Structures are given as structure tokens and as C-alpha cells.
Amino acid sequence: MAAQGRQRILSGMRPSGRLHLGHLHGVLDNWIRLQDEYECFFFVADWHALTTNYEKPWTIPENIGDMVLDWLAAGVDPEKATIFVQSDIKEHAELHLLLSMITPVSWLERNPTYKEQQQQLKERDLATYGFLGYPVLQAADIIMYKANKVPVGVDQLPHVELTREITRRFNYLYRDVFPVPEALLTEVPKLPGLDGRKMSKSYGNSIYLNDSEEEVVRRISTMVTDVERPRKSDPGDPENRCVAFNLHKLYLGRERLDEIVAGCKAAEIGCVACKKELAAAVNAAMEPMRERRRALAEDPDTVKRILEAGAEKARAVARKTMEEARNALFSEPPPSEQADSGE
């Protein structure tokens, strides 16, 4: 049973590089809210990072500490949520193996991310068994903790639906061990990068959570604004043409936004001044995180202790789940088989 009758949440991130504002507003802000409403398991998906980064696996461990520091600095609380590293819980690998035996290849081949990432990451060879089958490992991650809900954006719904299909198939073939998880749709703000494309570590167009004040100012100064407004004396259209305005909407109040829109359309405010104001607002919002991160980093064992404690909690749940799963497979025939055999 979930603690205190609360439903369970499972979510994770791959340690494949530095976290940026897209992660903060798209994931971490939501985690911080959910940890007060649900029993939450948040994990470092280091095995998942291998699916696209298997050629440089030594970069994964060094990313783990920095990523968890960002989580803690943002407000993820180890007293409220269980925080752990996926590979510390070997039961994930065992359940992944068992689920892989019952998952049709056709289910995996229709996964939209499978083809999309092969197209986007053409410089990497993703024609591997691990990359094709990572949704099975993802399903194991989720149902290992009998998660009731999985927070995702609309674009990730196919992943949760595949987990639901695998879960139903296991329960049908053997016995009802796992609740069928539901997607918890979260609103992910549209947050383009400095060049107008999606903010991404792969594109190098991000504002990172551990950037200094000076670095934030420098990055925002290069941000694309209204390409159809080459001079300050030209009227602009920030709501429809300015990439930077998407950040303004997150960091400035409604009244000031209205003033910027009016001033830009009337050619009374220039893009340089506008980006300076934006950088100041972003830095003001990030400073409490920087302070918490500095304080946490003073003790280099902080993250290690939190992850060890989280692994202990997660392992206790995982061992119990795997005992149930093994019993379902190997102890005795399921009720349907017993009925057919006349037992």
C-alpha cells in the first residue's frame, strides 16, 4: 500500500548532461508540487542514458551528482520523495528481462520516439537492441513501484500507453500483480532555446541551471528576438515573432508584459534593453537556487547520502514487488490454467 493511503508517482531523468530552464519549468516545478500530494519516487535513469550514450558511458556517473544537486536546489525534498539511482536497484533489470519475454516486437517498432530519435541523432548508431527495447525497461521502472500515475507531457503519452499494454499483458498471462498506471498530463510550457529551436542539451542553445549571473546575461544577449525588426525604430510584434518573449512570459508579471508589448509595437523599446531586463529577471529567479546549490555542494557527501537512503527505501519496495512477480510466473499456474486442467 502507498504511504498514508496516497497514490504513487514515478518519474525520472537521464543524466546525459547539464539541466536547463526547460527541465526546470517542464519537469522539476511539477515534481516539487507533486511531492506534497503523492508518494513520489524520483530516479536517475542512468541505464536509460546508455541507450543513446553507450559510446561514452564514463560521462554518465559524473553527470549524476550535478543533476541531483540541481534537483535539490530547485526544491525536490528527500524528506518528501524517494530519490535514487536506477542502477542501484538491480530488480529493475530483472523485471525488464521478464517483461521483455512477453512484449511483441511490433509494439516497440511503432514507438514514435524510436524513429524520431534515429532521425534527430543521425551521428549516433541507434540500431541497437537496447534502444529498441528501452520502453520495456521504462515499463519495469514504473510498475516496479506500482505507480498509479506517471507525469508526462502530451508528446510522451505513447510511452505510458505502451507501459499500460505491457502491464495488462502480464496480468492477463499470469495474475493481477501490477496496477495499470495512468498518465498524469502536465502542462509543459513552450520554452524555445536561444536560437528559436527547442531548448536542448544537444543543440547547445540552453540556459543552464548552474550558469553564473554573467553567463545568463551573455546567453540571453545572443537570444533571437524579432527577426523582422532589424532596427529599434521599426515596430515589432513580440507576441507572434519574438523568441525571447516566451521567456518574458515566465519571468515578468502581466502588467510589465503589457507594457513591453505596447512599447515594442510602438518602437519605443529596443531588443537590447528588453533582453537586459529579461536577464535580470531570470537571474533574480535563479539566485535562491544558486544559494541552495552552493550550500549543498559544501558537503561533497550530501548527494551520496541522499541517494543511498533513497536506494534503501526503493530497494525494499522493489524486492517485495519482484517476489510477487516471480510467484505469479513460477509458483503455480494462473487461475485460468487451473480451470482448464480441472484442478
FIPALO-771561 format. One record per residue (C-alpha): residue number from 1; residue in three letters; y, x, z. Coordinates in steps of 0.5 Angstrom, whole numbers. Layout:
BEGIN
  num  residu  north   east     up
  NUM     ALA      Y      X      Z
...
//
This chain:
BEGIN
  num  residu  north   east     up
    1     MET      0      0      0
    2     ALA      7      2     -1
    3     ALA     11      4      5
    4     GLN     14     -1      8
    5     GLY     12     -6      3
    6     ARG     17     -3     -2
    7     GLN     15     -3     -9
    8     ARG     14      4    -12
    9     ILE     18      8    -17
   10     LEU     15     14    -21
   11     SER     20     19    -25
   12     GLY     20     26    -28
   13     MET     24     31    -32
   14     ARG     21     37    -35
   15     PRO     24     44    -33
   16     SER     26     46    -40
   17     GLY     33     48    -39
   18     ARG     39     47    -35
   19     LEU     41     40    -34
   20     HIS     48     37    -36
   21     LEU     52     31    -36
   22     GLY     47     27    -40
   23     HIS     42     28    -35
   24     LEU     47     26    -29
   25     HIS     49     20    -32
   26     GLY     43     18    -36
   27     VAL     38     19    -30
   28     LEU     40     22    -23
   29     ASP     45     17    -22
   30     ASN     40     12    -23
   31     TRP     35     16    -18
   32     ILE     40     16    -13
   33     ARG     41      9    -13
   34     LEU     33      7    -13
   35     GLN     31     12     -8
   36     ASP     35      7     -3
   37     GLU     31      1     -6
   38     TYR     24      3     -8
   39     GLU     19      8     -5
   40     CYS     20     14    -10
   41     PHE     16     19    -13
   42     PHE     20     24    -17
   43     PHE     17     30    -20
   44     VAL     18     36    -24
   45     ALA     14     36    -30
   46     ASP     12     43    -32
   47     TRP      6     41    -35
   48     HIS     10     37    -40
   49     ALA     14     43    -41
   50     LEU      9     46    -44
   51     THR      8     41    -50
   52     THR     14     44    -53
   53     ASN     15     51    -50
   54     TYR      8     53    -50
   55     GLU     10     60    -53
   56     LYS     15     62    -48
   57     PRO     11     59    -41
   58     TRP     15     64    -37
   59     THR     21     61    -37
   60     ILE     18     54    -34
   61     PRO     18     57    -27
   62     GLU     25     60    -27
   63     ASN     28     53    -29
   64     ILE     24     49    -23
   65     GLY     29     52    -18
   66     ASP     35     51    -21
   67     MET     33     44    -24
   68     VAL     31     42    -17
   69     LEU     38     45    -14
   70     ASP     41     40    -19
   71     TRP     37     34    -16
   72     LEU     39     35     -9
   73     ALA     46     37    -11
   74     ALA     47     30    -14
   75     GLY     44     27     -9
   76     VAL     37     26     -9
   77     ASP     35     26     -2
   78     PRO     28     29      0
   79     GLU     28     24      6
   80     LYS     28     18      2
   81     ALA     24     20     -4
   82     THR     18     25     -5
   83     ILE     20     31     -9
   84     PHE     14     35    -12
   85     VAL     12     39    -18
   86     GLN      7     36    -23
   87     SER      2     42    -23
   88     ASP      2     43    -15
   89     ILE     -3     36    -16
   90     LYS     -9     38    -19
   91     GLU    -11     31    -19
   92     HIS     -6     30    -25
   93     ALA    -11     34    -29
   94     GLU    -17     31    -27
   95     LEU    -14     24    -28
   96     HIS    -11     26    -35
   97     LEU    -18     28    -37
   98     LEU    -22     22    -35
   99     LEU    -16     17    -39
  100     SER    -17     22    -45
  101     MET    -24     20    -46
  102     ILE    -22     12    -47
  103     THR    -16     13    -51
  104     PRO    -16     12    -58
  105     VAL    -13     17    -62
  106     SER    -10     12    -66
  107     TRP     -6     10    -60
  108     LEU     -3     17    -60
  109     GLU     -1     17    -67
  110     ARG      3     11    -67
  111     ASN      7     14    -62
  112     PRO     14     14    -65
  113     THR     16     21    -61
  114     TYR     10     24    -64
  115     LYS     13     24    -71
  116     GLU     21     24    -69
  117     GLN     20     31    -65
  118     GLN     16     34    -70
  119     GLN     22     33    -75
  120     GLN     27     35    -70
  121     LEU     24     41    -68
  122     LYS     21     44    -74
  123     GLU     22     51    -72
  124     ARG     16     50    -67
  125     ASP      9     48    -69
  126     LEU      8     42    -65
  127     ALA      1     40    -69
  128     THR     -3     41    -62
  129     TYR     -8     37    -58
  130     GLY     -3     38    -52
  131     PHE      3     35    -56
  132     LEU     -1     29    -59
  133     GLY     -4     27    -52
  134     TYR      2     28    -48
  135     PRO      2     21    -47
  136     VAL     -4     21    -43
  137     LEU     -2     26    -38
  138     GLN      4     21    -38
  139     ALA      0     15    -36
  140     ALA     -4     19    -31
  141     ASP      3     21    -28
  142     ILE      5     14    -27
  143     ILE     -2     11    -25
  144     MET     -4     16    -20
  145     TYR      1     14    -15
  146     LYS      0      6    -17
  147     ALA      7      6    -19
  148     ASN     10     -1    -20
  149     LYS     16      1    -24
  150     VAL     18      6    -29
  151     PRO     25      7    -30
  152     VAL     27      8    -37
  153     GLY     32      7    -43
  154     VAL     30      2    -49
  155     ASP     28      8    -53
  156     GLN     23     10    -48
  157     LEU     19      3    -48
  158     PRO     14      5    -53
  159     HIS     12     10    -48
  160     VAL     11      5    -42
  161     GLU      7      0    -46
  162     LEU      2      6    -48
  163     THR      1      7    -41
  164     ARG      0      0    -40
  165     GLU     -5     -1    -45
  166     ILE     -9      5    -42
  167     THR     -9      2    -35
  168     ARG    -11     -4    -38
  169     ARG    -17     -1    -42
  170     PHE    -19      3    -36
  171     ASN    -19     -3    -31
  172     TYR    -23     -7    -37
  173     LEU    -28     -2    -38
  174     TYR    -29      0    -30
  175     ARG    -26     -4    -25
  176     ASP    -19     -6    -23
  177     VAL    -16      0    -20
  178     PHE     -9      1    -22
  179     PRO     -4     -4    -22
  180     VAL     -1     -5    -29
  181     PRO      6     -1    -29
  182     GLU     12     -5    -32
  183     ALA     18     -1    -35
  184     LEU     25     -2    -31
  185     LEU     30     -2    -36
  186     THR     36      2    -34
  187     GLU     43      3    -38
  188     VAL     44     10    -41
  189     PRO     51     11    -42
  190     LYS     52     13    -49
  191     LEU     54     21    -48
  192     PRO     55     25    -54
  193     GLY     56     32    -54
  194     LEU     62     37    -55
  195     ASP     60     36    -63
  196     GLY     59     29    -63
  197     ARG     51     29    -63
  198     LYS     47     27    -57
  199     MET     48     32    -51
  200     SER     42     36    -52
  201     LYS     40     43    -49
  202     SER     37     44    -56
  203     TYR     44     43    -59
  204     GLY     48     48    -55
  205     ASN     53     42    -54
  206     SER     53     40    -47
  207     ILE     57     41    -41
  208     TYR     52     43    -35
  209     LEU     52     41    -28
  210     ASN     52     48    -26
  211     ASP     58     50    -30
  212     SER     64     53    -27
  213     GLU     71     50    -27
  214     GLU     73     55    -32
  215     GLU     67     53    -36
  216     VAL     68     46    -36
  217     VAL     75     47    -38
  218     ARG     73     52    -44
  219     ARG     68     47    -46
  220     ILE     72     41    -46
  221     SER     77     44    -50
  222     THR     73     45    -56
  223     MET     70     38    -56
  224     VAL     71     34    -62
  225     THR     77     28    -62
  226     ASP     79     24    -67
  227     VAL     78     28    -74
  228     GLU     83     23    -78
  229     ARG     88     25    -73
  230     PRO     90     33    -75
  231     ARG     97     32    -72
  232     LYS    100     30    -66
  233     SER    105     26    -70
  234     ASP     99     22    -73
  235     PRO     97     15    -70
  236     GLY     90     16    -67
  237     ASP     84     11    -66
  238     PRO     81     13    -59
  239     GLU     76      7    -58
  240     ASN     73      8    -65
  241     ARG     74     15    -68
  242     CYS     74     20    -62
  243     VAL     68     23    -59
  244     ALA     72     25    -52
  245     PHE     74     18    -51
  246     ASN     66     17    -49
  247     LEU     67     22    -43
  248     HIS     74     19    -41
  249     LYS     71     12    -40
  250     LEU     66     15    -35
  251     TYR     71     19    -31
  252     LEU     78     15    -32
  253     GLY     80      9    -29
  254     ARG     81      3    -33
  255     GLU     89      3    -32
  256     ARG     89     10    -35
  257     LEU     84      9    -40
  258     ASP     89      3    -43
  259     GLU     95      8    -43
  260     ILE     91     13    -47
  261     VAL     89      8    -52
  262     ALA     96      6    -53
  263     GLY     99     13    -53
  264     CYS     94     15    -58
  265     LYS     95     10    -62
  266     ALA    103     10    -62
  267     ALA    102     18    -63
  268     GLU    105     19    -56
  269     ILE    100     23    -53
  270     GLY     96     29    -56
  271     CYS     89     31    -56
  272     VAL     90     38    -53
  273     ALA     94     34    -47
  274     CYS     88     29    -47
  275     LYS     83     34    -46
  276     LYS     86     38    -41
  277     GLU     87     31    -37
  278     LEU     79     30    -38
  279     ALA     77     37    -36
  280     ALA     81     36    -29
  281     ALA     78     29    -28
  282     VAL     71     32    -30
  283     ASN     72     38    -25
  284     ALA     74     33    -19
  285     ALA     68     29    -20
  286     MET     63     35    -20
  287     GLU     66     39    -15
  288     PRO     63     36     -9
  289     MET     56     37    -13
  290     ARG     58     45    -13
  291     GLU     60     45     -6
  292     ARG     53     42     -4
  293     ARG     49     46     -9
  294     ARG     53     53     -6
  295     ALA     51     51      1
  296     LEU     43     49     -1
  297     ALA     43     56     -5
  298     GLU     45     60      1
  299     ASP     38     59      4
  300     PRO     33     61     -2
  301     ASP     27     58      1
  302     THR     30     51      1
  303     VAL     27     48     -5
  304     LYS     21     52     -4
  305     ARG     20     48      3
  306     ILE     22     41      0
  307     LEU     17     42     -6
  308     GLU     12     44     -1
  309     ALA     13     38      3
  310     GLY     13     33     -3
  311     ALA      7     36     -5
  312     GLU      3     35      1
  313     LYS      5     27      1
  314     ALA      4     27     -6
  315     ARG     -3     30     -6
  316     ALA     -5     25      0
  317     VAL     -4     19     -5
  318     ALA     -7     23    -11
  319     ARG    -13     24     -7
  320     LYS    -14     17     -5
  321     THR    -13     15    -12
  322     MET    -18     19    -15
  323     GLU    -23     17    -10
  324     GLU    -22     10    -12
  325     ALA    -22     12    -20
  326     ARG    -29     16    -19
  327     ASN    -32     11    -15
  328     ALA    -30      6    -21
  329     LEU    -33     10    -26
  330     PHE    -39     13    -23
  331     SER    -41     10    -17
  332     GLU    -44      3    -20
  333     PRO    -44     -1    -26
  334     PRO    -38     -5    -26
  335     PRO    -39    -13    -25
  336     SER    -40    -15    -32
  337     GLU    -45    -10    -33
  338     GLN    -49    -12    -26
  339     ALA    -49    -19    -29
  340     ASP    -52    -17    -36
  341     SER    -57    -13    -32
  342     GLY    -59    -19    -28
  343     GLU    -57    -15    -21
//
